[in-house]
Amino acid sequence: MTVSHRAASIEVFPLELPFVESFRHATSDRTACDSVLVKLTLENGVVGWGEGVPRAYVTGETQASVVEHVTGPLARALFGRPWSEPVSTGDIITIGQRLPTVVAEGVLAANAAHCAVELALVDALLRSAKASLADVLIPAAREVHYSAAITATTVEGTEKVAKRLKLVGFRDWKVKVGFDDDDARLAAVRAIIGDEASLRIDANGAWSVDEAEERLARWQRFAVETVEEPLGRARRADLARLKAKRLAAVSVDESLVTDADATSLFRDRSCDLLNLRLSKLGGLASTLRIATTAHAESMDYQVGCQVGETAILSAVGRHLAAHLVPRYVEGSFGAHLLAEDIGDRPVTFGHRGVGQPLAGPGFGVEVREDRVRAYAKSVHTVDRGSLR
Amino acid sequence: MALRHVVEAAYRKQIEVFMASPEVIALLAGEVDRVAYDAFLEALARTHFASGQYLGFLFAVAPPRSVDRVKHNLLEELGLDAAGGEAHGQLLEAMLHGAGLGDRIPTLRADAAESIRERAEEPILYGTLREIGFAALVEISAFEWLLAHTASRFAAALEAHRGVPRAALAWFTHHAEVDLRHAEEAVDTICDYADHHRITADHAETLVDATLRENVFLRRYFSVRAAARAGGMIS
């Protein structure tokens, strides 16, 4: 029997949660988590939490736009109908599809806002059913192997970070590139991690196709396995040309945001690998849909993360990765990057970058609301009555 | 660079950042209110109520050349080094009573226990106990260094600006006196540990770097935000 619930209220928390150290890449330099968290309370009193990570250079969203979209059109849709407890991936996809796609000027896709609301709703509905996301996204792997990520910093700083992460024992590595000293930094990283470790680079759209070809040819000596987002959305048409050179597997990230992006990437087969990040794609439903198509199309993908995700997105990413078993996984940095995470227990990787599948109600994380409030820049409340 | 120099340089930097922070400057100058002093006293107790247990862990992994030193520190912490010795936990309680915060002791002891539970729950990053022991040794010894060099200034400020009776500040004065020696010996122990457990200089330097990424003193004695501000993460 299908059990349905109605949402009673939502609270929205745009955060400023400091990092332990800054994280820099070709388009951004971050020192704090700027996620927007959504606390959703159902009429039965059960609470669920969701998270979206606005990135102006990816989806065009800001914290302000996420707050506006969550408390406006998404809240109206949320309060406007009953929601059924999910028991299958199909149910989760249905929930995601029933929440509207917000269209706004200057925003490519309001996906972080959609993700935050969708996750809060799924978490609350699972908790109402006394179920875990692992009951729906059944783990197909006993361990999730995360990649190390090296921020763009000085050569000396890169060496320090690489040595630290080497102690953890990662097997997969990703280095941010797109700077003048890339050669020296990549040489330093390869020397530290050894020949056996897999090395990916992420240019965050810093290059033209000619620049990408020239660099990848030169960096054959570093055995770069994959180059992520070499060209950026504006130069996506050149991806096929770069892929044809076979200098490294070509992965897309910022060039995969909308359904239309996915359709054209599958149609043109202009890349080898997709970076599926929950917030960027709008949540679980859209990510699962794209992953399903990728399986059918025999296209590789990774489950990625946004820099600075809290325990909420880390937990959902863990469930997703354990279920899908993608080529690579990124995320679960938790308190290795955040000065303090907001869960009641750590959702971080351990030695070798390994994390175990999570259990427990909802996403398996109990959010510490005191910490959320401590790091919230503001709080925005909407209840069902106020929208009537 | 020799490990001793790496560790001492890292500790000096940590202390420099700590003492230059607006939180410490204001506290020492009497420019904060009673609430801030009380928060500092509570953070101090919360941090150090568990010291005996942390020293117990260090004793378990101590290298032969330093095991007697670590044992002595542990016994001193527990008040068992000499007849009539007082456990440092009791000195902290006396400090809280002296400040009129005696009713907070059960909560602060529970917080200290909770911090150990949280640490035990964290996934282990390193492959062997030797790295975990080294990281713990570096962090715990950092506090001995800090207290050896600054405890008397904090005691004076608490007496002058918060009105804590001098007798109730024995934890600071006692710590400063005994830890001057402990602080120097702590670095010996770190070097002995690396040597005994065959941790290379490069490996050890990386572990020191990883352990002291943020200002551990500001984080424990003030707040996560204070440490983040000192690290330039937030303004």
HADDOCK unambig.tbl for C-alpha pairs under 7 A between the chains (distance, minus, plus):
assign (segid A and resid 18 and name CA) (segid B and resid 228 and name CA) 6.14 0.50 0.50
assign (segid A and resid 18 and name CA) (segid B and resid 233 and name CA) 5.72 0.50 0.50
assign (segid A and resid 18 and name CA) (segid B and resid 234 and name CA) 6.29 0.50 0.50
assign (segid A and resid 19 and name CA) (segid B and resid 233 and name CA) 6.20 0.50 0.50
assign (segid A and resid 20 and name CA) (segid B and resid 214 and name CA) 6.24 0.50 0.50
assign (segid A and resid 20 and name CA) (segid B and resid 228 and name CA) 6.60 0.50 0.50
assign (segid A and resid 21 and name CA) (segid B and resid 233 and name CA) 6.90 0.50 0.50
assign (segid A and resid 22 and name CA) (segid B and resid 233 and name CA) 6.87 0.50 0.50
assign (segid A and resid 31 and name CA) (segid B and resid 233 and name CA) 4.81 0.50 0.50
assign (segid A and resid 32 and name CA) (segid B and resid 233 and name CA) 6.41 0.50 0.50
assign (segid A and resid 160 and name CA) (segid B and resid 206 and name CA) 6.90 0.50 0.50
assign (segid A and resid 163 and name CA) (segid B and resid 206 and name CA) 6.39 0.50 0.50
assign (segid A and resid 164 and name CA) (segid B and resid 206 and name CA) 5.87 0.50 0.50
assign (segid A and resid 164 and name CA) (segid B and resid 210 and name CA) 6.30 0.50 0.50
assign (segid A and resid 167 and name CA) (segid B and resid 126 and name CA) 6.37 0.50 0.50
assign (segid A and resid 168 and name CA) (segid B and resid 125 and name CA) 5.31 0.50 0.50
assign (segid A and resid 168 and name CA) (segid B and resid 126 and name CA) 5.28 0.50 0.50
assign (segid A and resid 339 and name CA) (segid B and resid 224 and name CA) 6.46 0.50 0.50
assign (segid A and resid 346 and name CA) (segid B and resid 122 and name CA) 6.05 0.50 0.50
assign (segid A and resid 348 and name CA) (segid B and resid 123 and name CA) 6.82 0.50 0.50
assign (segid A and resid 349 and name CA) (segid B and resid 123 and name CA) 6.49 0.50 0.50
assign (segid A and resid 350 and name CA) (segid B and resid 123 and name CA) 4.63 0.50 0.50
assign (segid A and resid 350 and name CA) (segid B and resid 124 and name CA) 5.04 0.50 0.50
assign (segid A and resid 350 and name CA) (segid B and resid 125 and name CA) 4.55 0.50 0.50
assign (segid A and resid 351 and name CA) (segid B and resid 124 and name CA) 5.85 0.50 0.50
assign (segid A and resid 351 and name CA) (segid B and resid 125 and name CA) 4.19 0.50 0.50
assign (segid A and resid 351 and name CA) (segid B and resid 126 and name CA) 5.29 0.50 0.50
assign (segid A and resid 351 and name CA) (segid B and resid 127 and name CA) 6.04 0.50 0.50
